[in-house]
Amino acid sequence: MDSGFDFDVIQRSLGYLFREGMVFTVTLTLIAMTGGIIFGTLLAMMRLSSFKPVSWIAGAYVNLMRSVPLLLVIFWFFFLVPYIGAWVIGAKEPIRVGAFWSAVITFTMFEAAYYCEIMRAGIQSIARGQVWSGYALGLNYWQTMGHIVLPQAFRNMVPVLLTQTIILFQDTSLVYVISATDFLGAASKVANRDYRLVEMYSYVAVVYFIVSYSLSLVVKRLQDRIAVIR
């Protein structure tokens, strides 16, 4: 190796990187995105509720999650979920959750706080007259939200939701702290095994850039289409 670099290590490790690492990363991203949007939408509706205790609880949860580093939340859930699960089902010993499901729970609950604020902004962007129209038709608060407001708000917020999902995709690399084999974790294992840190981490950076930039172009096209529809 004249240059001192051995990029063949990347080719030799592609199967492991994508079958183990990228599958973990994409699966975690999709599950956390779906759960986060569902939970975040519920939180947004709670925050906008006129019933103050419900609004206060949702607001406290969102502010807590948005004020704590994700890395700490990952640690908390990884070590606490087994004990919380044992308490819920009445077991004497901590339940075995595993790194993957700990990560799923962590990212779903953490990202829900951010999706909540996105959905809340989307809901508030809908004209108030739409809500009164729902009430005039005999719909209650939840029916008005579900049938009239949320469909319009969700369409308006799709680009922002996807942008947050790109951030989520990048943040999944933090699961290395609980020894989960995501894409970065898989590359790290190969790098330490073959002593090729520069090559492997450079490759990981390129892959993350390609995926994130490609998704950002999709977001840009969606923004343009929504602007035309409006």
Secondary structure, DSSP 8 states (H G I E B T S, - for coil): --SS--THHHHHHHHHIIIIIIHHHHHHHHHHHHHHHHHHHHHHHHHT-SSHHHHHHHHHHHHHHHHS-HHHHHHHHHHHHHHHHHHHHT-SS----HHHHHHHHHHHHHHHHHHHHHHHHHHHHS-HHHHHHHHHTT--HHHHIIIIIHHHHHHHHHHHHHHHHHHHHHHGGGGGGGT---HHHHHHHHHHHHT-HHHHHHHHHHHHHHHHHHHHHHHHHHHHHHHHH-
